[in-house]
Amino acid sequence: MNSGDFFCLNMNKIEHIGIAVKNLDKANELYAKLFNQSPYKTEIVESEGVSTSFF
């Protein structure tokens, strides 16, 4: 696959984008300011050993 093939895939929308951070509380503060809203959901994913926030 070359770089041009990526754009030929049948993609209609982005479902989600994950960003790994060292400090979720600080990241939540930053993104809340950038997006002008608080996370609408937080979740612990025990199988992955991570905590998540959704904006």
N, C-alpha and C positions, 0 to 999 in steps of 0.2 A: 504494500500500500504506500503510495507517495502522498505528500502533503495535500495535494489537490483532491485526493479521494475522500478526505474527511468531509468536505463540503457536499459530496454527492450522496452521503448517507441519508436515509429517509428519517429526518428528525423534524418533529413538529413543534416541540417545546422543550424547555429545560425543566426537569422535574425538581432538582435541588442542586445546590452547590455546597460542599462541605469545606470548612476551613478549620484546620487543626490549630489550636492555640495552647499556650502553656498555662494561662490563667483565664478561666471562663468568666469569672466575675468582672475582671478588668475589660475583657473583650466585649462582654454584654454592655458595659458602660459606654465604650467607644461606639459600638454599632447602634446603640439606642440614640446617641447624639447624631450620628451620621444619617440614620433613617428616620429620626424624629418620632420614634415609637419604641416601646419596650418589647422584649420577646413575647410572642403570643403563646409559647409553649416551651417547657423545659422537660427533659427526660433523661433518665439514667438507663443506658444500654448495657446491662450487666454482661451479656455475652461478648461484648467488645471491650468492656472495661473503660467506658467513656461516659461522660455527661454531655448532653447536647442542649442547644437553645435554638429556637426557630423564630425567625423574624419575617 
